[in-house]
Amino acid sequence: MILKPKGAAVNIQTAASALSNATLVSVVNTNTTAALIENSNGNEVYLAAGERVLIEKEPAETLEATTGATTAVWATSVAFRN
């Protein structure tokens, strides 16, 4: 898979972000513990320590991370092709 960054990385652990109305977001958990990623519709997914995933979302939806730690959870608007 080839990822094309479409914006600057945002630490979604410090505040919720819509990532410039992105519809596809690469999220990486740099913590040593799992992170809870929640969108503004209340849907949640856990992300293991060190894991990176692609999350599809609606343009207006925000993403926010909760870890209980101080290390960042970075999210970047991306495009991809297989």
N, CA and C atoms as an extended XYZ file, in Angstrom:
246
Properties=species:S:1:pos:R:3:atomname:S:1:resname:S:1:resid:I:1 pbc="F F F"
N         0.841       -1.167        0.000 N   MET     1
C         0.000        0.000        0.000 CA  MET     1
C         0.893        1.239        0.000 C   MET     1
N         0.511        2.244       -0.748 N   ILE     2
C         1.249        3.497       -0.816 CA  ILE     2
C         0.388        4.584       -0.187 C   ILE     2
N         0.940        5.277        0.827 N   LEU     3
C         0.229        6.363        1.490 CA  LEU     3
C         0.739        7.699        0.982 C   LEU     3
N        -0.179        8.618        0.790 N   LYS     4
C         0.186        9.975        0.390 CA  LYS     4
C        -0.306       10.930        1.469 C   LYS     4
N         0.607       11.534        2.252 N   PRO     5
C         0.183       12.507        3.266 CA  PRO     5
C        -0.514       13.692        2.599 C   PRO     5
N        -1.618       14.127        3.213 N   LYS     6
C        -2.372       15.248        2.660 CA  LYS     6
C        -2.466       16.405        3.643 C   LYS     6
N        -1.751       16.296        4.761 N   GLY     7
C        -1.780       17.360        5.759 CA  GLY     7
C        -0.750       17.099        6.834 C   GLY     7
N        -0.645       18.022        7.740 N   ALA     8
C         0.302       17.899        8.851 CA  ALA     8
C        -0.223       16.925        9.897 C   ALA     8
N         0.682       16.250       10.584 N   ALA     9
C         0.306       15.346       11.671 CA  ALA     9
C        -0.237       16.162       12.840 C   ALA     9
N        -1.267       15.607       13.497 N   VAL    10
C        -1.915       16.264       14.623 CA  VAL    10
C        -1.920       15.295       15.800 C   VAL    10
N        -1.577       15.782       16.984 N   ASN    11
C        -1.633       14.958       18.188 CA  ASN    11
C        -3.077       14.923       18.676 C   ASN    11
N        -3.790       13.823       18.420 N   ILE    12
C        -5.213       13.737       18.799 CA  ILE    12
C        -5.395       13.344       20.257 C   ILE    12
N        -4.288       13.203       20.987 N   GLN    13
C        -4.401       12.966       22.428 CA  GLN    13
C        -4.594       14.285       23.171 C   GLN    13
N        -4.114       15.391       22.608 N   THR    14
C        -4.241       16.677       23.288 CA  THR    14
C        -5.588       17.341       23.031 C   THR    14
N        -6.222       17.049       21.893 N   ALA    15
C        -7.531       17.633       21.567 CA  ALA    15
C        -8.135       16.900       20.376 C   ALA    15
N        -9.462       16.880       20.325 N   ALA    16
C       -10.157       16.277       19.184 CA  ALA    16
C        -9.881       17.093       17.933 C   ALA    16
N        -9.829       16.419       16.786 N   SER    17
C        -9.554       17.116       15.531 CA  SER    17
C       -10.332       16.475       14.388 C   SER    17
N       -10.801       17.321       13.453 N   ALA    18
C       -11.450       16.839       12.235 CA  ALA    18
C       -10.423       16.633       11.135 C   ALA    18
N        -9.150       17.010       11.394 N   LEU    19
C        -8.056       16.838       10.448 CA  LEU    19
C        -8.406       17.427        9.084 C   LEU    19
N        -8.761       18.695        9.076 N   SER    20
C        -9.070       19.427        7.838 CA  SER    20
C       -10.095       18.703        6.974 C   SER    20
N       -11.126       18.178        7.617 N   ASN    21
C       -12.212       17.485        6.920 CA  ASN    21
C       -11.760       16.250        6.152 C   ASN    21
N       -10.746       15.575        6.655 N   ALA    22
C       -10.234       14.355        6.031 CA  ALA    22
C       -11.274       13.245        6.070 C   ALA    22
N       -11.207       12.344        5.096 N   THR    23
C       -12.073       11.161        5.096 CA  THR    23
C       -11.273        9.884        5.333 C   THR    23
N        -9.942        9.955        5.231 N   LEU    24
C        -9.077        8.811        5.518 CA  LEU    24
C        -7.891        9.324        6.329 C   LEU    24
N        -7.657        8.684        7.490 N   VAL    25
C        -6.649        9.176        8.421 CA  VAL    25
C        -5.744        8.023        8.854 C   VAL    25
N        -4.434        8.261        8.814 N   SER    26
C        -3.461        7.331        9.363 CA  SER    26
C        -3.253        7.717       10.817 C   SER    26
N        -3.424        6.756       11.730 N   VAL    27
C        -3.267        7.017       13.164 CA  VAL    27
C        -2.202        6.080       13.712 C   VAL    27
N        -1.216        6.640       14.429 N   VAL    28
C        -0.161        5.839       15.041 CA  VAL    28
C        -0.100        6.142       16.535 C   VAL    28
N        -0.106        5.075       17.330 N   ASN    29
C        -0.029        5.177       18.784 CA  ASN    29
C         1.436        5.025       19.191 C   ASN    29
N         2.076        6.105       19.618 N   THR    30
C         3.481        6.053       20.015 CA  THR    30
C         3.665        5.709       21.485 C   THR    30
N         2.575        5.415       22.176 N   ASN    31
C         2.632        5.047       23.599 CA  ASN    31
C         3.076        3.600       23.787 C   ASN    31
N         3.414        3.259       25.022 N   THR    32
C         3.744        1.874       25.374 CA  THR    32
C         2.514        1.147       25.899 C   THR    32
N         1.371        1.832       25.904 N   THR    33
C         0.101        1.225       26.307 CA  THR    33
C        -0.933        1.464       25.205 C   THR    33
N        -2.028        0.742       25.268 N   ALA    34
C        -3.099        0.883       24.276 CA  ALA    34
C        -3.728        2.268       24.353 C   ALA    34
N        -4.232        2.737       23.227 N   ALA    35
C        -4.935        4.019       23.158 CA  ALA    35
C        -6.371        3.768       22.719 C   ALA    35
N        -7.301        4.472       23.328 N   LEU    36
C        -8.700        4.427       22.932 CA  LEU    36
C        -8.935        5.575       21.959 C   LEU    36
N        -9.323        5.245       20.731 N   ILE    37
C        -9.613        6.251       19.713 CA  ILE    37
C       -11.127        6.353       19.592 C   ILE    37
N       -11.656        7.564       19.749 N   GLU    38
C       -13.111        7.770       19.695 CA  GLU    38
C       -13.434        8.840       18.654 C   GLU    38
N       -14.471        8.566       17.837 N   ASN    39
C       -14.907        9.613       16.907 CA  ASN    39
C       -16.053       10.387       17.536 C   ASN    39
N       -16.420       11.492       16.920 N   SER    40
C       -17.441       12.369       17.490 CA  SER    40
C       -18.835       11.753       17.501 C   SER    40
N       -19.019       10.609       16.858 N   ASN    41
C       -20.298        9.891       16.912 CA  ASN    41
C       -20.354        8.917       18.075 C   ASN    41
N       -19.267        8.841       18.870 N   GLY    42
C       -19.236        7.963       20.035 CA  GLY    42
C       -18.717        6.561       19.745 C   GLY    42
N       -18.294        6.291       18.515 N   ASN    43
C       -17.732        4.981       18.178 CA  ASN    43
C       -16.282        4.923       18.633 C   ASN    43
N       -15.859        3.755       19.141 N   GLU    44
C       -14.526        3.618       19.725 CA  GLU    44
C       -13.791        2.412       19.171 C   GLU    44
N       -12.463        2.517       19.163 N   VAL    45
C       -11.610        1.397       18.801 CA  VAL    45
C       -10.323        1.529       19.609 C   VAL    45
N        -9.799        0.397       20.083 N   TYR    46
C        -8.520        0.404       20.794 CA  TYR    46
C        -7.393        0.179       19.809 C   TYR    46
N        -6.300        0.901       20.006 N   LEU    47
C        -5.119        0.810       19.172 CA  LEU    47
C        -3.962        0.369       20.059 C   LEU    47
N        -3.351       -0.766       19.747 N   ALA    48
C        -2.262       -1.298       20.558 CA  ALA    48
C        -1.056       -0.362       20.536 C   ALA    48
N        -0.196       -0.492       21.531 N   ALA    49
C         1.030        0.305       21.592 CA  ALA    49
C         1.852        0.090       20.328 C   ALA    49
N         2.286        1.189       19.716 N   GLY    50
C         3.111        1.112       18.520 CA  GLY    50
C         2.373        0.789       17.237 C   GLY    50
N         1.075        0.597       17.301 N   GLU    51
C         0.299        0.199       16.123 CA  GLU    51
C        -0.089        1.407       15.268 C   GLU    51
N        -0.165        1.190       13.941 N   ARG    52
C        -0.647        2.193       12.993 CA  ARG    52
C        -1.823        1.586       12.229 C   ARG    52
N        -2.902        2.356       12.086 N   VAL    53
C        -4.076        1.917       11.325 CA  VAL    53
C        -4.560        3.065       10.450 C   VAL    53
N        -5.373        2.720        9.462 N   LEU    54
C        -6.082        3.711        8.661 CA  LEU    54
C        -7.526        3.728        9.140 C   LEU    54
N        -8.053        4.906        9.394 N   ILE    55
C        -9.433        5.053        9.850 CA  ILE    55
C       -10.192        5.892        8.834 C   ILE    55
N       -11.292        5.341        8.331 N   GLU    56
C       -12.169        6.084        7.431 CA  GLU    56
C       -13.193        6.824        8.280 C   GLU    56
N       -13.460        8.084        7.935 N   LYS    57
C       -14.414        8.868        8.706 CA  LYS    57
C       -15.134        9.852        7.791 C   LYS    57
N       -16.211       10.410        8.285 N   GLU    58
C       -16.920       11.467        7.573 CA  GLU    58
C       -16.129       12.764        7.728 C   GLU    58
N       -16.204       13.677        6.760 N   PRO    59
C       -15.405       14.901        6.820 CA  PRO    59
C       -15.559       15.707        8.119 C   PRO    59
N       -16.757       15.817        8.646 N   ALA    60
C       -16.984       16.633        9.845 CA  ALA    60
C       -16.684       15.897       11.151 C   ALA    60
N       -16.536       14.585       11.099 N   GLU    61
C       -16.252       13.819       12.318 CA  GLU    61
C       -14.869       14.167       12.867 C   GLU    61
N       -14.776       14.174       14.186 N   THR    62
C       -13.485       14.388       14.829 CA  THR    62
C       -12.985       13.070       15.411 C   THR    62
N       -11.681       12.994       15.623 N   LEU    63
C       -11.055       11.861       16.295 CA  LEU    63
C       -10.337       12.380       17.526 C   LEU    63
N       -10.392       11.592       18.613 N   GLU    64
C        -9.692       11.948       19.838 CA  GLU    64
C        -9.164       10.677       20.473 C   GLU    64
N        -7.970       10.759       21.070 N   ALA    65
C        -7.335        9.604       21.697 CA  ALA    65
C        -7.248        9.795       23.201 C   ALA    65
N        -7.417        8.680       23.928 N   THR    66
C        -7.242        8.663       25.369 CA  THR    66
C        -6.310        7.515       25.702 C   THR    66
N        -5.224        7.808       26.425 N   THR    67
C        -4.276        6.744       26.767 CA  THR    67
C        -3.943        6.681       28.241 C   THR    67
N        -4.080        7.776       28.956 N   GLY    68
C        -3.637        7.812       30.342 CA  GLY    68
C        -2.129        8.007       30.433 C   GLY    68
N        -1.483        8.247       29.317 N   ALA    69
C        -0.042        8.484       29.266 CA  ALA    69
C         0.202        9.843       28.625 C   ALA    69
N         1.451       10.253       28.556 N   THR    70
C         1.762       11.574       28.017 CA  THR    70
C         2.300       11.550       26.592 C   THR    70
N         2.597       10.374       26.057 N   THR    71
C         3.135       10.280       24.709 CA  THR    71
C         2.029       10.504       23.685 C   THR    71
N         2.384       11.030       22.530 N   ALA    72
C         1.410       11.437       21.516 CA  ALA    72
C         0.779       10.270       20.764 C   ALA    72
N        -0.427       10.508       20.270 N   VAL    73
C        -1.097        9.657       19.290 CA  VAL    73
C        -1.287       10.559       18.071 C   VAL    73
N        -0.537       10.261       17.007 N   TRP    74
C        -0.501       11.132       15.832 CA  TRP    74
C        -1.500       10.677       14.767 C   TRP    74
N        -2.177       11.643       14.167 N   ALA    75
C        -3.121       11.383       13.078 CA  ALA    75
C        -2.780       12.294       11.917 C   ALA    75
N        -2.816       11.729       10.714 N   THR    76
C        -2.494       12.480        9.499 CA  THR    76
C        -3.500       12.143        8.415 C   THR    76
N        -4.024       13.156        7.774 N   SER    77
C        -4.906       12.961        6.613 CA  SER    77
C        -4.086       12.341        5.496 C   SER    77
N        -4.616       11.254        4.889 N   VAL    78
C        -3.885       10.559        3.842 CA  VAL    78
C        -4.798       10.139        2.698 C   VAL    78
N        -4.154        9.815        1.583 N   ALA    79
C        -4.779        9.134        0.454 CA  ALA    79
C        -3.957        7.868        0.258 C   ALA    79
N        -4.499        6.856       -0.409 N   PHE    80
C        -3.720        5.631       -0.614 CA  PHE    80
C        -4.117        4.972       -1.915 C   PHE    80
N        -3.249        4.069       -2.345 N   ARG    81
C        -3.584        3.195       -3.454 CA  ARG    81
C        -2.934        1.847       -3.193 C   ARG    81
N        -3.544        0.833       -3.725 N   ASN    82
C        -3.053       -0.528       -3.523 CA  ASN    82
C        -2.135       -0.944       -4.639 C   ASN    82
